[in-house]
Amino acid sequence: MQAGGHWLWGHEYEAWSTTDGEFYINNVNELGQAFAMKGGLFLAVTDPAAISHIYSKHPYEYLKSQIIRPLIDRLIGKSLVWAEGDQHKRQRQMLAPVFTNENVKNMDEEVHNAADKLVDVLREHIHTERVTEKDGSVSVNILEWSCRATLDIIGNVGFGYDFQCGRSEEAKAIQQSWRELVLMGMGFMGFAAPLVVRAFPFITDLPVRAIQNQGEIKTIIKKLAMQLIEQRRAMQSDEGMKNGKDLMSTLLKLNEKAEGADLDQLLDHICTFVMVGHETTSAAINFSLLELARHPEMQEKLRKEVTEFVGSGPGGEPTYEEYQKELPYLDAVCKEGLRMYPPASHAERIAMIDDVLPLRFPITTASGEQVHSIRVTKGQHINIPTIAINRNTTVWGPDAEVFRPERWLEHGGVPAASSLTQGWSGIFTFIEGPRICIGYRLALFEYKVIMSALLKNFEFKDTGAKLATQFSSTLQPFVEGQKHDGVQIPLFVRDLHQ
């Protein structure tokens, strides 16, 4: 049991109010990879055997809590992220073919077009802003830009809709609502509200502005989705459209096969893929750019690799396969960025049965006894801090909290598989098991294409701003002492071709 804790909030306020992951990382280093927390009957777990037991072996006996599911419903609806049990299995089986390697490979043109548009609009912005540095650099909040490309990609490959690189009215409304929601979650009510919901689940239905605001994004996207559905259904007489493997065609077929043909669920699926499909990937790009700005030698090494490589695609661009295999440093930067800054930095599960969690790394109790498993009872809340799993010094070594892409290229630089989770590349960013992120292949492809395009055209420099992070729907950065200004990663950006 972690010592101390607030008389009312237990350890939860400490975990929430410090830099995201700090509380869990410190306690894992001191107490081991499983420890009890005061407040909410939490058990915090990072042990890979316990994680595998929960996510891979018994995924439907450990469910999202009564706090998380109503919030997911209000934000993006009762879709794949919300679903559990047989409902999740059915949805997953139907949607998985959309995100195979072959289908993602066929999204190549849309992904590259979105990256090129981002370069154009960012260059236009830089040239119209007041220069802040002698070398022609301009201060830019990079968070406001990368999401434009990822939103474009999911709009085009998923639904055949152009968000115009953030310039469409729908894109502006989605981003504005998201910023307001995130900022609200970073205030004290963002901490207190889940605790109140835990005690009084019915409160999610009350007309409280802080709660109702969570549904604004869903309302915006659903309005757009209805237009897209009507257009697509009008095309269903076309045989090719009926057999289409794009996301919209798959969702329409899924909805038609469902008992009662639930239109609301179809709309919820669209909301989910629009939001989850763009916000998390852009976050990973943003944090990676921050680290490359802090480490100019790494940035230059990566720029040299992506600039000098001549691919087999149009205009010498790398093909999908070449992005996976022929650009090792880009791959290393991608893995390290996702390890250090998992967008979904926390997860929470509740045990639906009495069970025993196995431990790969034994822990020592207060009495000195070494234990190799932990008993959990039905109703037990389990906190799974992804960011602490990915930065565990027991696993990744003393430099676990250091951004060092070279670890992925060195012989023996990556820990033994036995000490890692079963997630992608041994990290837990995309989770593992039946609930592994269904779109992770597309996310990785987007990351590499957009990162390459940005580094070929711009130089990114650190502004010296001291940043901290906090969990608010996803991992959010802000300038210390300026949280009221909202989330931001300020960087100096210079056009290399001006």
N, C-alpha and C positions, 0 to 999 in steps of 0.2 A: 504493500500500500504506500503510495506517495504521501509523505508527511505534510502537515500544514493544511492549507486550504481555507477559504473564506467560510464563515459560519453559515452563510445562506447559499452562496453560489458554489461552494466546494472548490474544486480545482478548475472548473469550467471557465470562470472569468479570467483566471491567469492564462489558460491556454488560448483564449480568444483575444486578450488584450496585448499579448506580446507578439513579436514578429512571428509570422505564421511558421509553425513547425518547431520553434525554439523550445517550447515547453516539452514536447514529446521527445525530441532529439536528446535533450539534456537528461530526461528521466530514463530513456532507453539506455543511455551510456552508463547511468548510475545504478539502475535497478534491474536491467535486463529487458528482454524483448516482450514482456507482458507485465503489466502492473495495474493495480486497481486505482481508481480515481474517486474522490469524494464528489458527489453531485450527480444525480441521475443514474446511480448504480452502474457506472461505466467501468468496463474493463478495456484498457488500451492494449492493442496487440499489433506487433510488427513481425513476429516470428514467422518464417516462410512456411513451416509445416502447418502451423495453425491457420495461416492465410489460405493455403491450399485446401485444407479441410473445409473451410467455410465457403470458398468461392468455387473450387473445382469438384470436390467430392460431395458436398451437401449444399449446393447453391440455393435450393428452394426450401431449406429448413432454417436458413438465416436470411431474413427479409429486411427490407428497408423499414425504418421505424415509423410509428404513427406521426412523427414530426415531419419527416422528410417527404413522405408520399403526398400529403395534402399540398405541400408547397410546390412539389413537382407538377401536380395536377393544375394548380392555379397558374403556374408559369408557362408550361408547355403542354399540359393535358395528359390524358391517360393513354400514353403511347408506350413505346418499347422501354424507355427509361423507367417508367412508372410500373409497368406490368410485372407480375410475379407468377410463379408456378406454370400451369399448363398454358395460360394465356401468353406468357412470355415465350414459351417454347414454340407455340404456333406462329407468333409474330416473327420471331427470329428465323424460323425455317423459311418463311415466305420472303423475308427481306434480304437474307444473306446472299443470294445470287447476284444482287445488284452490286455488291462490293467485292466481287472476286478479283483476282489479279488481272484477268483478261478484261473485265468491264472497266476497271480503273485505268488500265492501259488505254482503252478507247476514249477516255476523258482527256487525253493529252492536249488536244487543241484548245479546249475550253480553259484548262488550267494555265497554259502558256498565254492565252489571250488575256486572261484576268491579270496575270503578273505584268504583262506589257502595259496594260491600262493603268495599273498602279504606278509604274515607273513614270508614265506620262503625266498623271495628275499630281504626283509628288513633285516632279520637276517643275511643273507649272506653278505650284504653290511656292516652291523655293525661290523661283525667279520673281515672284510678285511680293515676297516678304522683305522686310528690312534686314539687311545683312548684319549679323551680330558678331562675327569673328573676322579677323584680318584676311583669312584665307578664303573668304566668301561663304562660310558656313552660316546656316540659319538654324535657330533653335526650333525644334519640332517635337511635339508630343506624339511619339511614334504610335501610341495606342490608337490614335484617331485615323490611322492610315492603313495598317496591315489588314484590319478587319474588312476594309472595302473590297480587297481582292478575294478573301475567303468567302465573303457573302456573295460576290459575283459568281464564284465557282459553284457553290451549292445551288444558287438560283438557276444557273444554266444547265449544269449536268443533271440536276434533280428534277427541275420543273419547267425548263425552257423559258425562264423569265430573266430579264436583264435588269439588275439593280443599278446599272450605269455607274459602277465603281463608286458607290456611295452617294450619287447625285440624285437618284430617284426619290420621290416623296416618301415612298414606303421605307427605303433604306434609312433616310434621315429620321423617320419616326421610330423605327426599330432601335436605332443606336441611341437616340435621345431617351427613350423609355428604359433601355438597358442601363445607361449611365445613372439615371435617377434611382433605379432599383438597387444597383450596386452601392451607391453612396448611402442610401437608406440602410442597407445591411451593414455598413461599416460604422454606424452610430450605435449608441448603447442599446437602442431598441432592437437593433439587429442581433444583439446578444440575448436580450431578455425575451424577445418574441418566441423563439423556439422553446424556451423553458416554460412559458405560459401555455403554448400549444401542447406541450408534453403533459401538463397538468390538466388542461381543459381543451381536448381535441376539437370540440364543437366550435371553438372561437374562430376557426378558419372560415366559417360561414357568416360571421358578423360583418356589418358594413363599416369596418374600420379602415380608414384611408391607407394606413401602412400595409394592411392585408390586401385590400382591393387593388392597390397599385400593381401588385404582382401579376394581375391578369391583363394589364394593358398591352403587353407585348403580344400575348395570345390573341387579343382582340384585333390588333393591327394585322397580324399575319393571317388570321382566319378570314378576314375580309378579302385580302388578296387571294388566299387559297380558293375561296369560293369562285372567284373569277377564273382562275386557272383550271379548276375542276370542270366548270361549265364549258370552257373552250376545249378541253381534252375529251370530254364525253361527246362533244359534237363531232369529234374526229374518230370515234370508236368504230365507225363503219369501215374504216381503212384497215385491211388485214394486217399490215405491218404494225399499225398502232396497237392492235389487239395483242400482238405477240411481242410488243416492246419490252425491253429489259431495263429501261430507265426507271428511276425511282417513282415518278408519277404513275406510269403504267402499272408498275408492280403494286402500288398502293391502291389503285382503282380495282385491280383484280382481287387483292386481299379484301377490300371492302365488299365486293360483290359476293365473295364466297362466305363472308361472315353471316351468321344468322341475323336476319333483320336489317342487313346492310347499313351499319351504323355510320352515318355521315359525320357525326361528332368525332368518332374515333379516327376517321380518315383525316379530318382537319387537324386533330391532335398530332398525328404522325407528321404532317407537313410542318407544323409548328416546331416539333422536336428536331427535325432534320435541318430546318432553317437556322435555329438557334444553336443547337449543339454542334451542327455541322460547320459552323464558321467561327464561333467565339473562342472555342478551345484551341483551335489551330492557330489563330492569330495571336493568342496569348503566348503560345510556345515560341512563335517567331519573335515577338516583342522582347521577351526575356533573353533570348539568344542574342539579339542585336545589342541589348544592354551589355551583356558580358563581352561581346566582341568589341564594343566601344571602349570598355574598360581595359581590354587586352589588344591593343592595336597590332601586335605581332601575330596574334591568332587571326585577326581580321585580314591582314595582308596575306597570310599563308592561304587562307580560304579563297580570297579574291584571286590569287594567282592560279589556284587549282581550277576554279570554275571558268576563269577567263581563257586560260590556255587550252583547256580541253575542247577538242573539236568532235562534236557528236555526229551521229548518223541521221539525226532528225532534220527537218526543214531549217535552213539557215545555219546549220552546224550545231543546233541545239541537241543536247543529249536526249536519247529516247528514254522511255519508261525503264527499260532494263538497264540502260547505262547509268541512270540516276541511282539504281540500286547497287550496282557492282563496280562502276568505274570511277567513282568520285569518293575515295576513302575518307578524306578529311571532312568533306561535307557530311558524310554519314556519321562520322565521329562527333562533329559539332551538333548534329541533330539529336543523337542519342544522349549526349551530355546535357543539352538544353532541356530535354524532356525528363531526364533523371533529376536534375536540380530543381526544375520548376514545373511539376505536374499541375496542369490547370485544375483538375479535380483533386485538390491537395488533401482532402479528407473524405472518408466514407463512414457510414454508420450502419450497423446491422443489429437486429434483435433476434435472439435465439427462440425458435418456435418449439424446441424440445429440450429436455434435460440431456446434456451431452458432455463429452470429454474432448478438449482440444489438445492435440499432441504438440510437443515443442521440440524443435530441432536443436535449439540452444537452451539447455536447462537453466532455470532461475533458482536463486537462493531465497528462501523465505526469511522473515524477520527472526525466526527461531533458529536459523542456520541450516534448515533442511533443504537439500537440493531436490527439485521436482522436475519431472520430464513431461508433465501434462497438467492441465487445469480443468477442473470441473466447472461447468456452467449450468445454470438452471433456466428453465423456460421463462422467458421474459427478460433475460439478461441483455442489457445494452452493451454493444461492443463497438468501440471507436477504433477505426483503422486509419491512422494518419499516413496517407500515401507518401507525403513529403519526408516523413521520418524513416519510412521503409527505404526510400531511395537514397537517403543520406546517412544511413546507419554506419557508424564508424567500425562496428564489429564486423560488418560485411565488406565495406568499401575502403577501409583503412583510415588512417589519421587525417587524410586530406579529403574525406567524404563530402565536406561542405565547401570544397574548392572547385570552381569550374575549370576542368582540365580535360579537354577532348582527347588529348594524347593517350589517356588511360585506355581508350578503346582500340588503340593501334599497337600498344606495347605487348610484348609477350608476357603473359601473366599479369597484365595490368587490370584485367577484369576478374572479379572474384570467381571462385569455383562454382559451378552450377548448383552444387548441393547447398550452398548458402544463399542462393537467390530465389526469388519467387518464380512462378511458372509463366509470368507475363512476358510480353514482347521484350526481347533482349535482356531478360532477367530483371527488368524494372517493373514497377507496379502501376505506371502511369496510365496504361490502357486497361487495368485490372487483369484478370485471368479467368479461365474457365468459360462456362456458357454465357457469362455476362461481359466477356471482353468486348471492348468498343467495336461495334460492327463496322464502323467506317475508318478504322485505323490505317488501312492501306492508302486510302484517299488522303487522309490527313498527312501522312508521311510524304506522299508525292507532292502535295500542295506546299508543304514546308520547304522541300528541297528546291522546287521550281521558283517559288517566290523569293527565297533567300538568295538563290543564284542571281536572279534578275536584279535584286536590290544591290548586291555587292558589286556587280558588274558596272553599275551606274552611279553609285553614291558611296561616299565615305562617311562613317558614323563615328562621332567622338563623344566622350564622356563630358557632361556639363559640370561634374563635381557635386551634383545634387545628391544628398544622402537619402536613399530610398529604404522603405520598409514594405513588408507585405502583410496582407490580412485576407482571411477567407471570407468572401461575400459572394455566394453562389459559385464562384470559382476563385482561384488565387489572384488577388488584386494588389498592384503596386501603388504606392503613393509617396510623395515627398514628405519626410518627417517634418512635423510642425505645420503642414499644409493639407491635412486630410480633408478639410472643408472645401478645398479646391477640386476635389474629386481624384479619380485614379489617373495616373500619368507616369510616363517614362520619358522625361525630357532628354533629348539628344541633339547635339550639333550635327547637322547633315549638310554635306557639300556635294554638289553635282560634279562628278569627275569629268564630264564632257562639256562643261560650259565654255 
